[in-house]
Amino acid sequence: MLPGLTFPQTEIGNDPIVIRDLVQAAESMGFRYLLAYDHVLGANPDRPGGWKGPYTFRTPFHEVFILFSYLAGLTRTIEFATGVLILPQRQTALVAKQAANLDVL
């Protein structure tokens, strides 16, 4: 079993220094991977019919390919994994190209 860390999407905020410090600390503590999950859009609770889920359009979710690209430049050994990637909301060929390019770089 490999020790990993789930990226705190909704708790960490948008400060790139805080994000960098978190993943570098995780790597230095021996975590082998960082898992992030994806939400393309959040629902508006004021829409017709309402919404009572845990996330809204105000909840920050970092786009996983951009997040992983940023973090790959700041780390050496930690690996990255998506817990959820909502493919139907993206162009399939573009996702394949982004994932392959991120893997190469």
N, C-alpha and C positions, 0 to 999 in steps of 0.2 A: 504494500500500500504506500502510495506517495502522499506526503502531506501537502495540502493545498489551501488556498484562501479564496473565499468568495469576495469579489470586489463590492464594497458597500455603495452601490449605485445611488440610492436615494439619501444616504446619510453624509456622503463625503463632500458634496458641493462641487464647485467648479474651479477652485483654485489649483492651477497646475503644480504649484510647489507642494501643496498638501498631498496631491495624488502621487507625485514623484516620491516624496518622503515615505508614504505608505508602502509603495511597491518595493522601494529599495530596502526598507526595514524588513519587509516580508522575505525578500531574497536573502538578506544577511542572517535572518533567523533560521534559514534552511528550508523554507517553503519551496516546493518544486514547481508549482503552477498557480496561476491566478485565473479564476473563473469569473466571467462577466456575462450578464444576461441582457437581452435586448428588448427595448420597447420603442417602436418607431414613433408613434403618436400616443398621447394620453387623451382620455375622454374628458369632455367638459361636463361637470356635474349639473350645470344649468341648462343643458340641452333638453329638448323635448323628450320626455320619458325619464330624465334624470340619469344619474350614475352614482352607485354606492361602492365602487371598488376601491382598493387601497391606493391606486395611483391616478393622478389627473394630469391634465396638460401642463400643470405647474411643477410636476415632479421631474427633477433633472435625471435624465438617462443619457449617459455618454454613448455615442455610436461606437460599437465594438471594434470595427476595423481601424478607426481613427485612434481610439484609446490604445489599442494594442500597438499600433505604429509608434505612437508617442512613447509608450513604456518600453518598447524594444530598444529604442535609442538610449535609454537610461539604465538598462539592466544587462547582465551577461549570461545568466544561467536559467532564470525563471522562464517557464513556458506559459502560454496563454491558451485558454479554451473558452468557447461560448457555451453557456448553459442553454440558451435559447437564441436562435437566429430566425427571424420571421421572414423567410424567403419569399413567400407570395407577395410581400409588399416591396420587393426589389426586383430589378431586372436580373434574371438568372445568369446570363453571360457576364454581366458586370460583377456580380458577387463572386463568381468563379475566378475571374481575373484578379479581383482585389485580394481574395484569399491566397491565390497562387503567388501574387506579387509580394504580399506580406510575408509568406513563407520563405521566399527567396531572399528577401532583404533582411 
